[in-house]
Amino acid sequence: MKKVLLLLTVFLMDSRISQAQGSFTMEDILSYPLASELTSAATGSRIAWTYNDQGKRNIYVAEGPEFKPRKVTGFDEDTGQQLSGISISADGKWVVFVRGGEHSGNRDNGVTVNPASLLNMPKVEIFSVPFSGGKVKVLAEGDYPAISPRSDLVAFIKGGQVWQVHPDGSSPAKALFEAKGSSGSLQWSPDGSSLAFVSSRGDHSFIGVYTENKNSIHWIAPSMAKDDSPRWSPDGKNITFIRRPATGGLPDSILPRKHMPWSIYVGNFSDGMAKKIWSAPKTLRGSYPTTDGGANLMWPLTGTINFVSYQDGWPHLYSIKPSGGEPLLLTPGNFMVEYIEKSYDGKWLVFSANTGADSKDIDRRHIARVPVDQSKMEILTPGEGIEAFPVMTGDGSSVAMISSEATSPPQVAVMPFNTKQSVKILDKSLVSAAFPAGKLVKPTQVTFKASDGTLVYAQLFEPAGGKSVNKKPAIVFAHGGPQRQMLLGWHYGDYYANTYAINQYLANQGFLVLAVNYRLGIGYGYEFHKPANAGSNGGSEYMDIKAAGEWLAKRADVDFDKIGIYGGSYGGYLTGLALGKDSKLFAAGVDVHGVHDWAFVNDGNKTAPDAALAAKVVYKSSPIAYVNSWKSPVLFIHGDDDRNVNFSQSVDLARRLEQKGIVFEQLIIPDDSHHWMMFSNQLKIDKAIAEFLTRKLMK
């Protein structure tokens, strides 16, 4: 009886201590609506976006000057149906969007998902709803809608062909034209009379133009190359586009890094001829950019074309004349630009950048602007916040964005389009009262060096109360991507907003959590983003993960026998390497849909001069190579409709561990994808990650 009372007393004391420390549940930390897909109308001050409120995804709209959010759809079940492709007609009357599919995947984006395992398979469909509110209409099965500047037609893709429908749904959708290959990247001409598109045909692609009242497609300078990103001139007479080499040619070596060439062309709509106005430098840095939006080609003013290039070591904006010449660098400095939009009057570019007055801004995002033809960049949102996905209102008076802080989740915000203005969150009441803002910690920036001398940035989440004499368990978090960057605040991306929440929860439970921005990630320049011997070519980025574990092990407040690791996707791959190669350092880990055998991913060219050597390097870069030294417990998590990392990657590694008698745990999510389309699945997974790490490292 005394033992029972003692245990009861200890339990009650632990409960009181937990409450005093301000603990919260996983449900609490995820009880906010995640904003995404922000867009604006070409006229007036109307904006629209989606909120994913614990799996209930809906369209919201607002209009200046008050910008009071209004919900205009009623999808109030968690069935995992994504909302994407949101746009507002130029006249501001219609909001058009896609419901269904999984548009963050590497493949099959437009193929339906059914994570709720419904008896009737959901469809990928285009919807419309009046901006002012009213009936939500299904326009057609299809994807990637583009509203005409006249606001009278919606072009979209169905089965690789281009279709059209009226936004009011007054008549059935019909095929606009048929073309060989798979059509996409729809771009209306400024007057709405023509539609440019990319016709993908395997090893090559063309830029085509459909024009009303014409009985054939007009091709722009077709060649044995891959042409994409068509953009109309403001007067509708010309088209600029990107040209890259077609596939094929002599077998090339696999392991060395290579320059990926690309050029900018301007085509004449009347005769179909095109002129090359610029070629990227023939250097590694001059390769086609792989940050968000690629080259981000735009033609905002008659005399100016804008694009992004990595040629000076950072992804920067440039301006060039349509006739060619030397491009003007618009955004000089050691920082990156992403999520670039132009103002509707064509005079400004607005974007997100990791720079500012504070040296720690390299681990943040702020909204900036620059004239399309002058190197006069200005930061609009200085401070300690995180701001991304800017869009200008049609009247040019305001800029809307997704804004967050260290203890505040991503929400829609607006500000006047001027410097030294405050950012206004549209409606803080949309965040649940259960959200534990006052119980969260502010991560701190830390740096350390890998064994080869590479400087690595990370964010440290320390339990409330800071350092103490008591040794704590610690966790290394490896993000996915790998072309991502974790920040000194709540991440703006849905997948990484969730992992930021997990890191906060783990810190609240008493762990030190170190979120590592390992090489291959963005935000620190070309050499860091595109390092030698990385990924399947040697896994050099793992040195950064190991260095993070060793950095934690040296801290006086860390129990070096209780250092764990977790990560998803590419982070799952690095977790597998950590547990296989360094079980003595990493005591336990959670591997969420990670890559485990690069040979499954990179088929390579068996006729390449270095094919035999490359096969050995690929194997040694894979977690499967270290099964014999794998000692630490692991939890595998994977959905079997994953469109980024094949489910077989986890099946194969688990089978190898099983054959060696190595115990593992598993959580399998039938019918869900890489990005956990159902909130109930996301919550289950997050809880499983925390429970496993707590059970293995803390209790």
C-alpha positions as CSV (number, residue, x, y, z in Angstrom):
1,M,0.0,0.0,0.0
2,K,2.9,2.3,0.9
3,K,4.4,1.6,-2.5
4,V,1.2,2.5,-4.3
5,L,0.8,5.7,-2.3
6,L,4.5,6.6,-3.1
7,L,3.9,6.0,-6.8
8,L,0.7,8.0,-6.6
9,T,2.5,10.8,-4.8
10,V,5.3,10.8,-7.4
11,F,2.7,10.9,-10.2
12,L,0.9,13.8,-8.7
13,M,4.2,15.7,-8.1
14,D,5.2,15.1,-11.7
15,S,1.8,16.3,-12.9
16,R,2.1,19.5,-10.8
17,I,5.6,20.1,-12.0
18,S,4.5,19.6,-15.6
19,Q,1.6,22.0,-15.2
20,A,3.9,24.5,-13.5
21,Q,6.3,24.3,-16.3
22,G,3.5,25.1,-18.7
23,S,3.2,21.8,-20.6
24,F,0.8,21.4,-23.5
25,T,-0.5,18.7,-25.8
26,M,0.3,17.9,-29.4
27,E,-3.4,18.8,-30.1
28,D,-2.7,22.3,-28.6
29,I,0.3,23.1,-30.7
30,L,-1.4,22.0,-33.9
31,S,-4.6,23.9,-33.2
32,Y,-4.0,26.7,-35.7
33,P,-5.2,27.2,-39.3
34,L,-2.3,27.0,-41.7
35,A,-2.5,29.7,-44.4
36,S,-1.3,29.0,-47.9
37,E,-2.0,29.6,-51.7
38,L,-2.2,33.4,-51.2
39,T,-3.3,35.2,-54.4
40,S,-4.7,38.6,-55.5
41,A,-6.9,40.1,-58.3
42,A,-5.4,42.2,-61.1
43,T,-7.8,45.1,-60.1
44,G,-8.9,46.5,-56.8
45,S,-7.7,45.1,-53.4
46,R,-9.1,41.6,-53.3
47,I,-7.1,38.7,-52.0
48,A,-7.9,35.0,-51.5
49,W,-6.1,32.0,-49.8
50,T,-6.7,28.7,-48.1
51,Y,-6.8,27.8,-44.4
52,N,-6.2,24.2,-43.4
53,D,-7.9,24.1,-40.0
54,Q,-7.1,20.7,-38.6
55,G,-7.8,19.1,-42.0
56,K,-10.8,21.2,-42.9
57,R,-9.5,23.1,-46.0
58,N,-11.5,26.1,-47.1
59,I,-11.1,29.3,-49.3
60,Y,-11.1,32.6,-47.5
61,V,-11.2,36.1,-49.1
62,A,-10.7,39.6,-48.0
63,E,-10.8,43.1,-49.5
64,G,-9.1,46.4,-48.6
65,P,-9.0,48.6,-46.8
66,E,-10.3,46.5,-43.9
67,F,-9.2,43.1,-45.2
68,K,-11.7,41.3,-43.0
69,P,-11.4,37.5,-43.7
70,R,-14.6,35.7,-45.0
71,K,-15.0,32.0,-45.5
72,V,-16.6,31.3,-48.9
73,T,-16.5,27.5,-49.0
74,G,-17.9,24.9,-46.7
75,F,-15.6,21.8,-46.9
76,D,-15.9,20.9,-43.2
77,E,-14.6,17.3,-43.2
78,D,-11.1,16.0,-42.9
79,T,-10.9,13.9,-46.0
80,G,-7.4,14.9,-47.2
81,Q,-8.5,16.8,-50.3
82,Q,-6.0,19.5,-51.1
83,L,-7.0,23.0,-52.3
84,S,-4.6,24.4,-54.9
85,G,-4.3,26.6,-58.0
86,I,-6.3,29.4,-56.5
87,S,-6.8,32.5,-58.6
88,I,-9.2,35.5,-58.7
89,S,-10.6,36.7,-62.1
90,A,-9.3,40.1,-63.2
91,D,-12.6,41.7,-62.6
92,G,-12.6,40.4,-59.0
93,K,-15.9,38.5,-59.3
94,W,-14.7,34.8,-59.3
95,V,-12.4,32.7,-57.2
96,V,-11.3,29.6,-59.1
97,F,-9.5,26.7,-57.5
98,V,-8.7,22.9,-57.7
99,R,-9.8,20.4,-55.1
100,G,-8.1,17.1,-55.0
101,G,-4.7,15.6,-56.0
102,E,-1.4,16.1,-54.2
103,H,0.4,19.0,-55.8
104,S,3.6,18.9,-53.6
105,G,4.7,15.5,-54.9
106,N,7.4,14.6,-57.4
107,R,5.0,12.7,-59.6
108,D,1.3,12.1,-60.2
109,N,0.4,15.5,-58.8
110,G,-2.9,15.6,-60.6
111,V,-3.8,12.0,-59.7
112,T,-6.5,11.7,-57.0
113,V,-5.6,10.8,-53.4
114,N,-7.9,9.0,-51.0
115,P,-6.3,9.0,-47.5
116,A,-9.7,8.6,-45.9
117,S,-10.1,5.3,-47.7
118,L,-13.5,6.4,-48.9
119,L,-15.6,3.8,-50.8
120,N,-15.9,6.2,-53.7
121,M,-12.6,7.6,-55.0
122,P,-12.4,11.4,-54.9
123,K,-11.9,13.3,-58.1
124,V,-9.5,16.1,-59.0
125,E,-11.9,18.9,-60.0
126,I,-12.0,22.6,-60.8
127,F,-14.4,24.7,-58.7
128,S,-15.5,28.4,-58.7
129,V,-17.2,30.5,-56.1
130,P,-18.3,34.2,-56.3
131,F,-15.9,36.4,-54.4
132,S,-18.9,38.0,-52.7
133,G,-20.1,34.6,-51.6
134,G,-22.6,32.2,-52.9
135,K,-22.9,28.7,-54.4
136,V,-19.7,26.7,-54.9
137,K,-19.8,25.1,-58.3
138,V,-17.9,22.2,-59.9
139,L,-16.8,23.4,-63.3
140,A,-15.1,20.2,-64.6
141,E,-12.7,17.4,-63.8
142,G,-9.2,18.9,-64.5
143,D,-6.2,20.7,-63.1
144,Y,-4.0,23.8,-63.4
145,P,-6.7,26.4,-64.2
146,A,-5.8,29.8,-65.8
147,I,-8.4,32.5,-66.0
148,S,-8.5,34.7,-69.1
149,P,-7.7,38.4,-68.5
150,R,-11.3,39.0,-69.9
151,S,-12.6,37.0,-66.9
152,D,-14.9,35.0,-69.2
153,L,-13.0,31.7,-69.7
154,V,-11.0,29.3,-67.6
155,A,-8.4,27.3,-69.5
156,F,-7.2,24.1,-67.8
157,I,-5.5,20.8,-68.3
158,K,-7.3,17.5,-68.5
159,G,-5.6,14.3,-69.7
160,G,-2.6,16.3,-70.9
161,Q,-4.8,18.4,-73.2
162,V,-6.1,22.0,-72.9
163,W,-9.8,22.5,-72.1
164,Q,-12.0,25.5,-71.4
165,V,-15.0,26.4,-69.3
166,H,-16.9,29.5,-68.2
167,P,-16.2,30.5,-64.5
168,D,-20.0,30.7,-63.8
169,G,-20.4,27.0,-64.9
170,S,-23.2,28.1,-67.4
171,S,-22.1,25.5,-70.0
172,P,-20.2,22.2,-69.9
173,A,-16.4,22.2,-70.3
174,K,-15.0,21.4,-73.8
175,A,-11.7,20.8,-75.3
176,L,-10.1,24.0,-76.6
177,F,-7.7,22.1,-78.9
178,E,-5.7,18.9,-79.2
179,A,-2.0,18.6,-79.5
180,K,0.6,15.9,-79.5
181,G,2.4,15.2,-76.2
182,S,1.3,16.7,-72.9
183,S,0.4,20.4,-72.7
184,G,0.9,22.6,-69.6
185,S,2.2,26.0,-68.3
186,L,-0.8,27.9,-69.7
187,Q,-0.2,31.6,-70.2
188,W,-2.9,34.0,-71.6
189,S,-1.9,36.9,-73.7
190,P,-2.6,40.3,-72.1
191,D,-5.8,40.8,-74.2
192,G,-7.0,37.3,-73.7
193,S,-7.2,36.4,-77.4
194,S,-4.3,33.9,-77.3
195,L,-2.9,31.2,-75.0
196,A,0.7,30.1,-74.9
197,F,1.6,26.7,-73.6
198,V,4.4,24.2,-73.3
199,S,4.0,21.0,-75.3
200,S,6.2,18.3,-73.6
201,R,7.2,15.5,-75.9
202,G,9.6,13.3,-74.0
203,D,13.2,14.3,-74.9
204,H,12.1,17.7,-76.2
205,S,9.4,20.4,-75.8
206,F,7.9,23.2,-77.8
207,I,6.3,26.6,-77.1
208,G,2.9,26.7,-78.8
209,V,0.3,29.4,-79.1
210,Y,-3.5,28.9,-79.6
211,T,-5.4,31.9,-81.0
212,E,-9.1,32.3,-81.2
213,N,-10.5,32.1,-84.7
214,K,-7.4,30.4,-86.0
215,N,-7.5,26.8,-87.2
216,S,-4.0,25.7,-86.2
217,I,-1.4,26.0,-83.4
218,H,1.4,28.5,-83.9
219,W,4.8,27.1,-82.9
220,I,7.6,29.5,-81.6
221,A,11.0,28.5,-83.0
222,P,10.7,24.7,-82.6
223,S,14.0,22.9,-82.1
224,M,15.7,19.8,-80.7
225,A,15.7,21.3,-77.2
226,K,13.5,21.7,-74.1
227,D,11.7,25.0,-74.2
228,D,9.6,26.2,-71.2
229,S,8.3,29.1,-69.1
230,P,6.6,31.2,-71.9
231,R,5.9,34.8,-70.9
232,W,4.1,37.4,-73.0
233,S,5.4,40.9,-73.6
234,P,3.1,43.6,-72.2
235,D,1.9,44.4,-75.8
236,G,1.2,40.7,-76.6
237,K,3.4,40.7,-79.7
238,N,6.3,38.6,-78.4
239,I,7.0,35.8,-76.1
240,T,10.2,35.2,-74.0
241,F,11.0,31.6,-72.9
242,I,13.8,29.4,-71.4
243,R,15.7,27.0,-73.6
244,R,17.7,24.0,-72.2
245,P,19.3,21.1,-74.0
246,A,17.2,18.1,-74.9
247,T,18.0,14.7,-73.3
248,G,20.3,12.2,-75.1
249,G,23.8,12.5,-76.4
250,L,27.0,10.6,-75.6
251,P,27.3,8.8,-72.2
252,D,28.7,11.1,-69.6
253,S,30.3,10.5,-66.2
254,I,28.0,10.2,-63.3
255,L,30.0,11.4,-60.3
256,P,31.4,14.8,-61.3
257,R,29.3,17.9,-60.9
258,K,28.3,19.4,-64.2
259,H,27.2,22.7,-65.6
260,M,23.5,22.7,-66.6
261,P,23.2,25.2,-69.5
262,W,20.2,27.4,-70.2
263,S,19.4,30.5,-72.3
264,I,16.7,33.1,-72.6
265,Y,15.0,33.6,-76.0
266,V,12.6,36.1,-77.3
267,G,10.2,34.9,-80.0
268,N,8.1,36.9,-82.4
269,F,4.5,35.9,-82.4
270,S,3.8,36.9,-86.0
271,D,6.5,34.9,-87.8
272,G,7.4,32.3,-85.1
273,M,11.1,33.2,-85.2
274,A,13.1,33.6,-82.0
275,K,16.4,35.2,-81.0
276,K,18.7,34.2,-78.1
277,I,19.2,37.3,-75.9
278,W,21.3,35.8,-73.1
279,S,23.1,32.6,-72.2
280,A,24.0,31.7,-68.6
281,P,27.7,31.6,-67.8
282,K,29.2,28.2,-68.5
283,T,30.1,27.6,-64.8
284,L,28.6,25.5,-62.1
285,R,27.1,28.6,-60.5
286,G,25.7,29.5,-63.9
287,S,23.7,26.3,-64.1
288,Y,19.9,26.5,-64.2
289,P,18.7,27.6,-60.7
290,T,16.9,25.0,-58.6
291,T,15.5,27.3,-55.9
292,D,11.7,28.1,-55.9
293,G,10.4,29.0,-59.4
294,G,13.6,28.1,-61.2
295,A,14.6,31.1,-63.5
296,N,11.4,33.0,-62.4
297,L,11.2,34.5,-65.9
298,M,9.0,37.6,-66.2
299,W,8.3,40.4,-68.7
300,P,6.7,43.2,-66.6
301,L,7.5,46.2,-68.8
302,T,8.0,46.6,-72.5
303,G,11.7,47.3,-72.2
304,T,12.5,44.9,-69.3
305,I,12.8,41.1,-68.8
306,N,13.5,39.8,-65.3
307,F,15.0,36.5,-64.2
308,V,16.8,34.7,-61.4
309,S,20.4,33.4,-61.8
310,Y,22.8,31.8,-59.3
311,Q,25.8,33.0,-61.3
312,D,27.4,35.1,-58.6
313,G,27.0,32.4,-56.0
314,W,23.5,33.5,-54.7
315,P,20.1,33.2,-56.3
316,H,19.5,36.9,-57.4
317,L,17.2,38.9,-59.6
318,Y,18.5,40.4,-62.8
319,S,17.1,42.7,-65.5
320,I,17.9,42.5,-69.2
321,K,16.5,44.3,-72.3
322,P,14.5,42.3,-74.8
323,S,17.1,43.0,-77.4
324,G,19.8,41.4,-75.2
325,G,23.0,42.8,-73.7
326,E,24.6,42.6,-70.3
327,P,22.0,41.9,-67.5
328,L,21.8,44.2,-64.5
329,L,22.0,42.7,-61.1
330,L,19.1,44.0,-59.1
331,T,19.7,42.4,-55.7
332,P,23.5,42.3,-54.8
333,G,24.6,40.8,-51.6
334,N,25.1,37.5,-49.8
335,F,21.5,36.4,-49.5
336,M,18.9,34.6,-51.6
337,V,15.6,35.6,-53.1
338,E,12.5,33.4,-53.5
339,Y,8.7,33.6,-54.0
340,I,9.0,36.5,-56.5
341,E,5.9,38.3,-57.8
342,K,5.5,41.4,-59.9
343,S,3.2,44.3,-59.3
344,Y,0.3,44.6,-61.7
345,D,1.6,47.9,-63.1
346,G,4.8,46.1,-64.0
347,K,7.1,48.5,-62.1
348,W,8.1,46.5,-59.0
349,L,9.2,43.0,-58.0
350,V,8.3,41.9,-54.5
351,F,9.9,38.8,-53.0
352,S,11.1,37.1,-49.8
353,A,14.8,37.3,-48.8
354,N,17.0,36.1,-46.0
355,T,18.7,39.4,-45.3
356,G,18.4,42.6,-43.2
357,A,20.1,44.7,-40.6
358,D,20.6,41.8,-38.2
359,S,23.2,39.2,-39.0
360,K,20.8,36.5,-37.8
361,D,18.5,37.4,-40.7
362,I,20.3,34.8,-42.8
363,D,18.0,32.4,-40.8
364,R,14.8,34.4,-41.4
365,R,12.7,35.7,-44.3
366,H,11.7,39.3,-44.9
367,I,9.6,40.9,-47.7
368,A,11.6,43.1,-50.0
369,R,11.0,45.1,-53.2
370,V,13.0,46.3,-56.1
371,P,12.2,48.3,-59.3
372,V,12.2,46.0,-62.3
373,D,15.0,47.9,-63.9
374,Q,17.0,49.5,-61.1
375,S,19.3,48.1,-58.4
376,K,17.5,49.8,-55.5
377,M,16.3,47.1,-53.2
378,E,14.4,47.9,-50.0
379,I,13.4,45.6,-47.1
380,L,9.8,46.2,-46.2
381,T,9.5,44.0,-43.1
382,P,12.6,44.2,-40.9
383,G,12.7,42.6,-37.5
384,E,12.5,39.1,-36.0
385,G,9.5,37.9,-37.9
386,I,9.3,35.4,-40.8
387,E,7.5,36.8,-43.9
388,A,7.0,34.9,-47.2
389,F,4.8,34.5,-50.3
390,P,4.1,38.2,-51.0
391,V,1.4,39.3,-53.5
392,M,0.6,42.8,-54.5
393,T,-3.0,44.0,-54.7
394,G,-4.3,45.1,-58.1
395,D,-4.5,48.7,-57.1
396,G,-0.8,48.7,-55.9
397,S,-1.7,50.0,-52.5
398,S,-0.9,46.9,-50.4
399,V,1.2,43.8,-50.2
400,A,-0.2,40.7,-48.6
401,M,2.0,37.9,-47.2
402,I,2.2,34.9,-44.9
403,S,3.7,36.1,-41.6
404,S,4.9,34.3,-38.5
405,E,7.1,34.7,-35.5
406,A,9.0,32.3,-33.2
407,T,5.8,31.8,-31.1
408,S,3.1,32.6,-33.6
409,P,2.1,30.3,-36.5
410,P,1.9,31.4,-40.2
411,Q,-1.1,33.7,-40.8
412,V,-2.2,36.0,-43.6
413,A,-1.1,39.6,-43.1
414,V,-1.1,42.9,-45.1
415,M,0.8,46.1,-45.0
416,P,0.8,49.3,-47.1
417,F,3.2,49.1,-50.0
418,N,5.7,51.4,-48.5
419,T,8.8,51.1,-46.2
420,K,8.6,51.6,-42.5
421,Q,5.0,50.3,-42.3
422,S,3.7,47.8,-39.8
423,V,2.4,44.4,-40.7
424,K,-1.2,43.6,-39.7
425,I,-2.3,40.1,-39.1
426,L,-5.8,39.9,-40.6
427,D,-7.6,38.1,-37.8
428,K,-5.8,36.6,-34.8
429,S,-9.1,35.2,-33.5
430,L,-8.9,32.5,-36.2
431,V,-6.2,30.8,-34.0
432,S,-7.7,28.5,-31.4
433,A,-7.7,29.6,-27.8
434,A,-6.0,26.4,-27.0
435,F,-2.9,27.4,-28.9
436,P,0.0,27.7,-26.4
437,A,1.7,30.8,-27.6
438,G,2.8,31.8,-24.1
439,K,4.4,28.4,-23.5
440,L,6.7,28.3,-26.5
441,V,10.4,29.1,-26.7
442,K,12.4,31.2,-29.1
443,P,15.0,29.2,-30.9
444,T,18.5,30.6,-30.9
445,Q,21.0,30.5,-33.8
446,V,24.1,28.4,-33.3
447,T,27.0,27.5,-35.6
448,F,29.6,24.7,-35.6
449,K,31.9,23.1,-38.1
450,A,31.8,19.7,-39.7
451,S,34.9,17.5,-39.8
452,D,35.9,18.9,-43.2
453,G,35.6,22.5,-41.9
454,T,32.2,23.3,-43.4
455,L,30.4,25.9,-41.3
456,V,26.9,24.7,-40.4
457,Y,24.0,26.8,-39.1
458,A,21.3,25.4,-36.8
459,Q,18.5,26.5,-34.5
460,L,18.5,25.4,-30.8
461,F,15.3,24.9,-29.0
462,E,16.0,24.8,-25.2
463,P,13.4,23.8,-22.6
464,A,12.0,26.7,-20.6
465,G,14.4,27.8,-17.9
466,G,17.4,27.6,-20.1
467,K,20.6,25.8,-19.0
468,S,20.7,23.9,-15.8
469,V,23.0,21.5,-14.0
470,N,20.7,18.6,-14.9
471,K,21.7,16.7,-18.0
472,K,18.9,16.5,-20.6
473,P,18.2,14.2,-23.5
474,A,18.7,15.9,-26.8
475,I,17.5,15.4,-30.4
476,V,18.9,16.3,-33.8
477,F,16.2,17.3,-36.3
478,A,17.1,16.8,-40.0
479,H,14.7,18.6,-42.4
480,G,13.6,17.2,-45.8
481,G,14.0,18.6,-49.2
482,P,16.9,18.8,-49.1
483,Q,16.6,22.2,-50.7
484,R,15.1,23.8,-47.6
485,Q,16.1,26.0,-44.7
486,M,14.8,25.9,-41.2
487,L,14.4,29.3,-39.6
488,L,14.5,31.3,-36.4
489,G,10.7,31.3,-36.4
490,W,7.7,29.3,-37.5
491,H,8.3,28.0,-41.0
492,Y,6.0,29.2,-43.8
493,G,5.8,25.8,-45.6
494,D,3.1,23.4,-44.5
495,Y,5.4,20.3,-44.0
496,Y,8.0,22.3,-42.2
497,A,5.5,24.3,-40.2
498,N,4.4,21.0,-38.7
499,T,8.0,19.9,-37.9
500,Y,8.6,23.3,-36.2
501,A,5.6,22.5,-34.1
502,I,7.0,19.1,-33.2
503,N,10.3,20.7,-32.2
504,Q,8.5,23.1,-29.9
505,Y,6.6,20.2,-28.4
506,L,9.7,18.2,-27.8
507,A,11.4,21.2,-26.1
508,N,8.3,21.6,-23.9
509,Q,8.7,18.0,-22.9
510,G,12.3,18.6,-21.7
511,F,14.5,17.8,-24.8
512,L,17.1,20.1,-26.3
513,V,16.3,20.1,-30.0
514,L,18.8,21.1,-32.6
515,A,17.4,21.8,-36.1
516,V,20.3,21.4,-38.5
517,N,20.6,23.3,-41.8
518,Y,22.9,20.8,-43.4
519,R,24.7,21.3,-46.8
520,L,22.4,20.8,-49.8
521,G,20.0,23.2,-48.2
522,I,19.3,26.8,-49.4
523,G,20.1,30.1,-47.8
524,Y,23.8,29.9,-47.6
525,G,25.1,30.3,-51.2
526,Y,25.8,28.0,-54.1
527,E,28.7,26.0,-52.7
528,F,26.6,25.0,-49.7
529,H,23.5,24.3,-51.8
530,K,25.4,22.3,-54.4
531,P,28.4,20.7,-52.6
532,A,30.7,18.1,-53.9
533,N,30.2,14.4,-53.1
534,A,26.7,14.9,-51.7
535,G,23.6,12.7,-51.9
536,S,24.1,9.5,-53.8
537,N,27.5,10.7,-54.8
538,G,29.0,10.3,-51.3
539,G,26.6,11.7,-48.8
540,S,28.9,14.5,-47.7
541,E,26.0,16.3,-46.0
542,Y,25.9,13.6,-43.3
543,M,29.1,15.1,-41.9
544,D,26.9,18.0,-40.8
545,I,24.4,15.8,-39.1
546,K,27.2,13.9,-37.2
547,A,28.8,17.2,-36.2
548,A,25.4,18.3,-34.8
549,G,25.3,15.2,-32.6
550,E,28.9,15.7,-31.5
551,W,28.2,19.4,-30.7
552,L,25.3,18.4,-28.5
553,A,27.4,15.6,-26.8
554,K,30.0,18.2,-25.7
555,R,27.4,20.3,-23.9
556,A,27.5,20.1,-20.1
557,D,23.7,20.1,-19.9
558,V,23.3,17.1,-22.4
559,D,23.3,13.5,-21.5
560,F,25.5,12.2,-24.3
561,D,24.1,8.7,-24.0
562,K,20.6,10.0,-24.8
563,I,21.0,11.8,-28.1
564,G,18.3,11.0,-30.7
565,I,17.5,12.0,-34.2
566,Y,14.4,12.3,-36.4
567,G,13.6,13.6,-39.8
568,G,11.2,13.1,-42.8
569,S,11.9,12.5,-46.4
570,Y,15.6,13.5,-47.0
571,G,15.7,13.9,-43.2
572,G,14.6,10.3,-43.0
573,Y,17.5,9.3,-45.2
574,L,19.9,11.1,-43.0
575,T,18.3,9.6,-39.9
576,G,18.9,6.1,-41.5
577,L,22.6,7.0,-42.1
578,A,23.0,8.2,-38.5
579,L,21.5,5.1,-37.0
580,G,23.4,2.8,-39.3
581,K,26.8,4.5,-39.2
582,D,26.9,6.0,-35.7
583,S,24.7,4.1,-33.3
584,K,27.1,4.9,-30.5
585,L,26.3,8.6,-31.0
586,F,22.6,8.4,-31.9
587,A,20.8,6.3,-29.3
588,A,17.4,6.2,-31.1
589,G,15.7,7.7,-34.1
590,V,12.5,8.1,-36.1
591,D,12.9,7.7,-39.9
592,V,9.8,9.1,-41.6
593,H,9.5,8.1,-45.3
594,G,13.3,8.3,-45.9
595,V,15.3,7.2,-48.9
596,H,17.3,4.1,-48.0
597,D,18.8,2.8,-51.3
598,W,19.9,5.4,-53.9
599,A,20.1,2.6,-56.5
600,F,16.3,2.6,-56.6
601,V,16.2,6.3,-57.1
602,N,19.2,6.9,-59.5
603,D,19.2,4.3,-62.2
604,G,22.1,6.0,-63.8
605,N,23.6,5.3,-67.1
606,K,25.1,1.8,-67.3
607,T,27.3,2.9,-70.2
608,A,28.8,5.9,-68.3
609,P,32.6,5.8,-68.1
610,D,32.5,5.7,-64.3
611,A,29.4,3.4,-64.0
612,A,31.2,0.8,-61.9
613,L,32.7,3.3,-59.5
614,A,29.4,5.2,-59.3
615,A,27.5,2.1,-58.3
616,K,29.9,1.5,-55.4
617,V,29.6,5.2,-54.3
618,V,25.8,5.0,-54.5
619,Y,25.7,1.9,-52.3
620,K,28.0,3.4,-49.7
621,S,25.9,6.6,-49.7
622,S,22.8,4.5,-48.8
623,P,21.6,3.5,-45.3
624,I,21.2,-0.1,-46.5
625,A,25.1,-0.3,-46.5
626,Y,25.2,0.0,-42.7
627,V,22.7,-2.6,-41.6
628,N,25.5,-4.7,-40.0
629,S,26.5,-1.8,-37.7
630,W,22.9,-0.7,-36.9
631,K,22.3,-1.0,-33.2
632,S,19.9,1.8,-32.2
633,P,16.2,1.4,-32.0
634,V,14.2,3.0,-34.8
635,L,10.6,3.8,-35.7
636,F,9.8,3.7,-39.4
637,I,6.8,5.8,-40.6
638,H,5.5,5.8,-44.1
639,G,2.3,6.2,-46.1
640,D,1.8,3.8,-48.9
641,D,0.6,6.3,-51.5
642,D,3.9,8.3,-51.2
643,R,4.6,10.2,-54.5
644,N,8.0,11.5,-53.4
645,V,9.7,8.5,-51.8
646,N,8.5,5.0,-52.8
647,F,7.0,3.0,-50.0
648,S,9.3,0.2,-51.1
649,Q,12.2,2.2,-49.8
650,S,11.0,1.5,-46.2
651,V,9.8,-2.0,-47.0
652,D,13.2,-3.0,-48.3
653,L,15.2,-1.6,-45.3
654,A,12.9,-3.1,-42.8
655,R,13.2,-6.5,-44.4
656,R,17.0,-6.2,-44.3
657,L,16.9,-5.3,-40.6
658,E,14.5,-8.1,-39.9
659,Q,16.8,-10.6,-41.6
660,K,19.6,-9.5,-39.3
661,G,17.5,-9.8,-36.2
662,I,17.4,-6.1,-35.6
663,V,14.2,-5.0,-33.9
664,F,12.4,-2.0,-35.3
665,E,9.0,-0.4,-34.8
666,Q,6.6,0.8,-37.6
667,L,3.7,3.0,-38.2
668,I,2.1,2.6,-41.7
669,I,-0.5,4.9,-43.0
670,P,-2.6,3.2,-45.8
671,D,-3.6,5.4,-48.7
672,D,-1.9,8.6,-47.5
673,S,0.8,10.5,-49.3
674,H,4.2,12.1,-48.5
675,H,2.6,15.2,-47.1
676,W,0.0,13.7,-44.8
677,M,-3.2,15.0,-46.5
678,M,-5.4,14.1,-43.5
679,F,-4.9,16.0,-40.3
680,S,-5.9,13.0,-38.2
681,N,-3.0,11.1,-39.7
682,Q,-0.6,14.0,-39.2
683,L,-1.6,14.2,-35.5
684,K,-1.1,10.4,-35.1
685,I,2.3,10.6,-36.7
686,D,3.5,13.6,-34.6
687,K,2.3,11.9,-31.4
688,A,4.1,8.7,-32.4
689,I,7.4,10.6,-33.1
690,A,7.3,12.3,-29.7
691,E,6.2,9.1,-27.8
692,F,9.0,7.0,-29.3
693,L,11.7,9.5,-28.6
694,T,10.4,10.1,-25.1
695,R,10.2,6.4,-24.4
696,K,13.6,5.6,-25.7
697,L,15.5,8.7,-24.5
698,M,13.8,10.1,-21.4
699,K,12.0,7.4,-19.5
